[in-house]
Amino acid sequence: MARSLVTGGQGFIGGHLCLALLERGDDVVVLDLPGASGRALTLHGIAGEVEPVEGDVADRGAVDRAVKGADSVFHLAARTLVGPAAEDPAGTFRSNVEGTWTVLEACRDNGAGRVVIASSDKAYGPSDSLPYREADELRPAAPYEGSKAAADVIARSYCDSWGLPVAVTRLANVYGGGDLNFSRLIPELVTAYLADREPRIRSDGSPLRDFLHVRDAVGAYLAIESVLPAHGGEAFNAGTGEPRTVAEVIASVKAATGSHRDPDFLCDRNPDGEIDSQYVDATKLGEASGWCPNMAFADGIAEAVNWYRVFAGSDPD
Ligand SMILES: NC(=O)c1ccc[n+]([C@@H]2O[C@H](COP(=O)([O-])OP(=O)(O)OC[C@H]3O[C@@H](n4cnc5c(N)ncnc54)[C@H](O)[C@@H]3O)[C@@H](O)[C@H]2O)c1
């Protein structure tokens, strides 16, 4: 039986990835912070089915315990919010950059077979040339972007230098049920409308983003794993290629919840340090693996609304 490690498995995408790995029959190990226990894995009802390792990804001892014997390593653990990252850049770099090289060192020493490292479309930074393509220069501006770009470059160097079969994911904005990061756009919108309050929107509604459903994101992780080691040292975008403005997303969620409330726009532009427009070209991953997104946005939003309704303990109808 294959053994897979998911760092950050108590998080939003990691929890869904653990579910998919268990479904395909893997033994699954999760490394996450002690305080994170009981979150995503409990939500998915799989807390008892994975082997937990509690610790920090920058702690080599904890990472070694988690990596030992793993055929595949999916490294998702990171501080993931743009605003808090700007408030604590050192802590963010420690988790996101030192954490990544610690995982890579452990993978190198333990001979991990396939290593998939979470970068992000944010690693590209602000650009007038969209969609982002993998060959584009990484030009991060804000600390979170810089941390993902650094992790991205470091990860690929482990393939070039030591032949470690590692590839990186550059995913668009991921959404869906199970995201407990309530400051993110879609969780805030859905929970606000379900609670019959005005959503607080950090921009003026103009930023443009590509929204990828979380099961399509998990599919991208597994597709990238499947093209290793042939595509070692490479980065892969994953997104829908159909960007939407924040205002369009607001309208979709408003319609899906049946709300009549208008949001409270907290800013008359995009907040400082956040990219105005971004979306990716995912042709490369499609050609390498056959991956393509399956979830239509309206269906994904309807499903997410239902998930948060149940989560909040409301009547699903
Ligand atoms: N959600 C998105 O839209 C998106 C888009 C592109 C890339 N990503 C990347 O995907 C990965 C997963 O994102 P997510 O949305 O699931 O985030 P999340 O915040 O829900 O989950 C991150 C997990 O990492 C854990 N973690 C944080 N610091 C840690 C540390 N020092 N040691 C051990 N565990 C630690 C957290 O406890 C949490 O369980 C991240 O690397 C993120 O940068 C996310």
The ligand as an ORCA input file, in Angstrom:
! r2SCAN-3c Opt
* xyz 0 1
  N      -6.499     28.407     -0.716
  C      -6.029     28.948     -1.855
  O      -6.740     29.695     -2.562
  C      -4.611     28.642     -2.312
  C      -4.235     29.033     -3.615
  C      -2.935     28.760     -4.053
  C      -2.042     28.136     -3.207
  N      -2.428     27.785     -1.932
  C      -1.455     27.090     -1.088
  O      -2.019     25.824     -0.774
  C      -1.611     25.408      0.532
  C      -2.831     25.068      1.362
  O      -3.693     26.212      1.445
  P      -5.036     26.166      2.295
  O      -5.984     27.087      1.649
  O      -5.444     24.775      2.554
  O      -4.546     26.836      3.651
  P      -5.008     26.602      5.157
  O      -4.583     27.843      5.879
  O      -6.428     26.201      5.232
  O      -4.122     25.377      5.638
  C      -2.761     25.486      5.939
  C      -2.419     24.451      6.977
  O      -1.009     24.566      7.260
  C      -0.842     24.468      8.661
  N       0.390     25.172      9.039
  C       0.641     26.505      8.963
  N       1.878     26.761      9.416
  C       2.423     25.570      9.778
  C       3.664     25.194     10.327
  N       4.608     26.102     10.601
  N       3.878     23.889     10.600
  C       2.914     22.944     10.333
  N       1.712     23.254      9.808
  C       1.470     24.552      9.539
  C      -2.083     25.108      9.271
  O      -2.298     24.690     10.618
  C      -3.163     24.641      8.318
  O      -3.755     23.433      8.736
  C      -0.778     26.550      1.084
  O       0.594     26.255      0.897
  C      -1.184     27.754      0.245
  O      -0.143     28.708      0.172
  C      -3.691     28.022     -1.480
*
